[in-house]
Each structure stands twice: as structure tokens, then as C-alpha cells.
Amino acid sequence: MSFALLLAALALAGVPLFVVIAGSALWGYHNADIDLQAIAIEIFGIAEMPILAAIPMFTFAGYLLSEGGAPGRLVRLSQALLGWLPGGLAIISLAACAIFTAFTGASGVTIIALGALLYPALKQAGYPENFNLGLVTTSGSLGLLFAPSLPLILYGVVAKVSIDKLFVAGLVPGTLMIALLAAWSLWVNRENRVRMEEFSWQEARETIWASRWEIPLPVIVLGGIYSGYFAVSEAAAVTAIYVLFVEMIVHREIPWQRLPLIMRESMVLVGGILLILGVSLASTNVMIDAGVPGMLFEATSGLVSGPISFLWLLLGFLLVLGAILDIFSAIVLVVPLLIPVAAGYGIDPIHLGIVFLAAMQLGYLTPPVGLNLFIASYRFDKSITQIYISTLPFLLILMAAVIMITFIPAMSLGLL
């Protein structure tokens, strides 16, 4: 316990996050009499994850876009088309992050790849800094309920339920979460707009023409992936090449002599993120070996007296679980345990899957150890305490949405 408090104090004091996480992993491995070289093996093992091959290319593309004039053009375009709407750029950010997370299945990738573009664009548009941090960090976890989300597919395989039905079941709950965050963004930024009568069709045409090279980018990437023409890693490569061509050849906004520096800065970031992921995986394995997920579930199962109490305890359990385990490990480890218990209380496995994933994505944002909080802290060079504060309103809104999804089964099952 004293060691855990020491690690928490170090994190709050601003010690590099990978040091804190690695410290917990080293301590756990030492207590379990496991050779500490296993941590190096875990870090090396993440290089074999296919989804991670896309991180360097998406990160490089994001750095190029942020270094050039793309954020300014995006701000001008959104202001021209949605400037009369309070929070217009924030709503665009929510939708973009949700779509991106849906086809990558990895919220951390969304923060890395889109954060470099959206964070400076939001800042330039005059949005408050804490709102920007909270929006980008939170948006990274959206999209897990939309097809072709990898967690949805994995849940279907483990729970032996129809993946097609899961895709349909996630539509309304996923849309609800985005809609509530959009409503919050509209309210918070209700003064950040121009008057409706100032809308100019000429300005709209000019901004569309100025952004003619950026506008096709999501069509190329998303269209290529959803059509099956590109794998995610291939889409990342196409994105990097396309952005390099546009910024260096078409717009010529970045001097060629600066390109090596941009490459270095982006790859240093990638190295840091991969190191955090590697030591997090090692720390996760310590908890798995210690039987922490099973002990948490056993501690709550004795308190269940009916379906309502089961669902409340399930939510609390999943919030804790989501903060300490990645979603893929949690699905494999916990879902086989939950399915028979939930069936005993008459809970549909499709509905259970949507509740499970919706609650687990909150775990990415749950202090003190939600992974997206650490990634955002490193990505934007902000203290973990500031990230906690900035994400709190978004976390509370998403928690309210998850409660609605949990206790209104028709939201998940109504379209089936």
C-alpha cells in the first residue's frame, strides 16, 4: 500500500508517466518472483500488434498538418459553415474522433493522430484550453460502439452472439453519447460564434476552395477502409504520403529543411507512447496473474439480489476494470464470467455487450489510472492533474449516458 501511495505521489508530482507505470510493473514482477527481463519482452511484443503499425504514419501526418496551414484552414472553414452555431468546431471534432476510433478500435491512436490537428485548431478558434483538452481526450474513447469496432467484433466472438446484431445495437447508444457531448459543447461555447445574419456564401465558397486538398482526406481514408480497399495500416501510409505531397509540394508551407525535425519530433512522440503502452501491458499482466479481475468480480457477486442491483454493481465493476485493464484483455477475461451470471438475471447478451463496452470506454477516462488520461498528458505536455480536471465534465456526461444505456434496454435492442 505504501508503495502504491508513493507511485501516486510521484505521478502527481510530474514524474514521467512511463517511470510510474514501469515502477508498478517492476514491483509486481519482483513480488511474484518473475524475471524482470519479462518486462523488456512485453515492450518488444507490442511491435507485433498490427494496429500499432499505423501509429507512426498517422502521427507523422498529424504533425505535418499541424505544422502547415491546415488548422487555420479548418478553423476558417468551420467558422464559415458552422460559425453561427455555438461549438461548431467542437461538434466536428467529436464526429471525426468517433469515426476514427470506430475503424481503428484504439482510442489512444485517435488522441495521437487527430489531437495534433484538432487541439491547435480549437485553440486558434478561441475555445478554452481545459475544454479543448477534455474534448480531445474524451473523444478518443468515442466510436467503440460503431461498426466496424474491433471490441464489438471481439465481444461477439467471445460471447458467441451475432456480430451484425451488435453493430446495429450500438447505433443508438453510440449516437446518444455523441449527442450529449455535442449538447454540452454547444452550451459551454454558446458565446463563441458569429451572428446568423453574418453568414456569407462567398466566404463559404472561398474557404471550401482553400481547403480543397484537406476535404478529400477523410473521404480517402474512411472510404478506403470501409470499402475494404485499405487496411488501417495501408490507410495510414496513404494518409502520410498524401499529406506530405499536399504540404510540401502543393502548399509549400513547410520548408524542406524543417522536414527532418518534424520527423524526429513525431517519432520521439511515437517512441514515448509505445513505451507507455509497453510498460502498461506489463503492469496489466501483473494484475492478471494476481487474479485481480476475478477477485473484483467475486467481491461484488455476493451482493447481487436482482437484475437492477446486478447492473449497478456491474457498472461499478466495469469502471474499475476499465481503468486497470485494456478493453481487449477485459473482454477475453471477464465476458465468459459475466454471460452466465447475466443470463440468470434475464439480461440479453446483446444488451450486456453494449453496456460492457460503453462502461469500459469510460474506464479510459477514469482517474487515477485511465490510459487515455496518461496518453493525453504526454501528448499535450500537460500535468496529469490538469487532464483530470479538464475531462471531469465530459466523464460525468458520459457516465449519465452509460446509466441510461444500462437501464433502458430498448436503446440497444429496439432496432433488432
Helices and strands as residue ranges (DSSP letters): H 2-12, H 17-31, H 37-45, G 46-48, G 50-53, H 54-67, H 70-82, H 88-104, H 107-124, H 129-139, H 150-159, H 163-169, H 171-188, G 196-198, H 201-210, H 216-226, H 232-245, I 246-250, G 256-258, H 259-289, H 292-301, H 307-324, H 327-344, H 349-363, H 371-380, H 384-407, H 410-413
